[in-house]
Amino acid sequence: MFKSFWLTCRRTCGRGIYLFLSVMVVAGIWVFSPEPTQAFSLPELIFRGIQVIQLANLSDRQEVALGQQINRQLTNSEFNIDRDRATSAYINRIGQRLAQESDRPNIPYTFQVVDDNNINAFATMGGFVYVNKGLMAAADNEAQLASVIGHEIGHISARHSIQQMRQMAIASGLAAATGLDRSRVVQLGVELALRRPHSRQAEYEADILGLSTMGRAGYAQSAMVDFMKKLLNRPSPPSILSTHPATADRIAAISQEIDPDLASGEGLNNAAYRQEIRRLLGS
């Protein structure tokens, strides 16, 4: 009899657990937010609480769809994409080679060149990676370029953007819950991509993931350290370092993680790379 009661309870109560958790999230926010920025009805607050929980459990398909919307806004209003076929093909070849060896190879990846001479690269959720022409020109060889792309793929593999979105939604008291309004999610994704650096922990994690990906793809892992040192030695560190915390510490951590058997590898031919870059960028 007890077994029958328990099975019945699981069937009837299980569906209410999710709603109960959402109510608890909302109740906590209601109690501990003395100055709410906006008044909401209880049903609306409950719905907003459900959305925040869902944000941490996006499927790959949902994440890719959001990434596509973020990408459209970025490329339509924030910067210019270099449409040269040869340049795009070159970056895509390197990116796809790395993506297939990443910890998350089963989503589609899109690699694009930004027509900007600043040394920078970044990624958004759903497999979208952007590489500035300035970064391509600053690298000494293909392995150094691959190290930056691998790092950005590491952010995607670890789903760092989604984690940041969820943290920001909870911190804001759900006044602008990122899971409720799809357009708000897109706007937040654009902001994260362009103006909000990742945490120190996220940078370290992306470094190590990128380093492992480089090794599996056949690129020399030593190039990641070489490129960071090269940029640090410039009179004015470029934006790719200014938006990433503790570069010297990251160099030390990466150096300890390099596999001696993978320190040397492909992509270290400086002369061949400079010739390719001159052909693609005219520099």
KAUR-V678892 format. One line per field, one symbol per residue. ss: DSSP state (h for helix, s for strand, l for the rest). phi: phi as a letter, one per 40 degrees, with the letter a starting at -180 (. if undefined). psi: psi as a letter, one per 30 degrees, with the letter a starting at -180 (. if undefined). A space follows every 50 residues. Layout:
ss=???
phi=???
psi=???
This chain:
ss=lhhhhhhhhhhhhhhhhhhhhhhhhhhhhhhhlllllllllhhhhhhhhh hhhhhllllhhhhhhhhhhhhhhhhhhhllslllhhhhhhhhhhhhhhhl lllllllllsssssllllllsssslllssssshhhhhhlllhhhhhhhhh hhhhhhhllhhhhhhhhhhhhllllllllllhhhhhhhhhhhhhhllllh hhhhhhhhhhhhhhhhhlsllhhhhhhhhhhhllllllhhhhllllhhhh hhhhhhhllllllllslllhhhhhhhhhhhhll
phi=.ccccccccccccdccccccccccdcccccccbcbccacbcddccccccd ccccccbccdccccccccccccccccbbabccccccccccccccccccdc bccaccbcbbbbbccacccaaabbcggbbbbccccdccccaccccccccc cccdccdcfcccccdcccccccggcbdcccbdcccccccccccbbbcccd cccdccdccccccdcccgcccccccdcccdccccdbdccccccbcfcccc dcccdccccdcbcbacgbccccccccccccbgb
psi=eeeeeeeeeeeefeffeeeeeeeeeeeeeeegifikfkklleeeeeeeee eeefefhkleeeeeeeeeeeeeeefffelkkjgkeeeeeeeeeeeeeeef glfifglkkkkkkkikfkjllllllggkkkkkeeeeffkfleeeeeeeee eeeeeeefheeeeeeeeeeefgggfikffejeeeeeeeeeeeeegjllle eeeeeeeeeeeeeeefffljfffeeeeeeeeffkejklffefgklheeee eeeeeffkkefgekalggjeeeeeeeeeeefg.
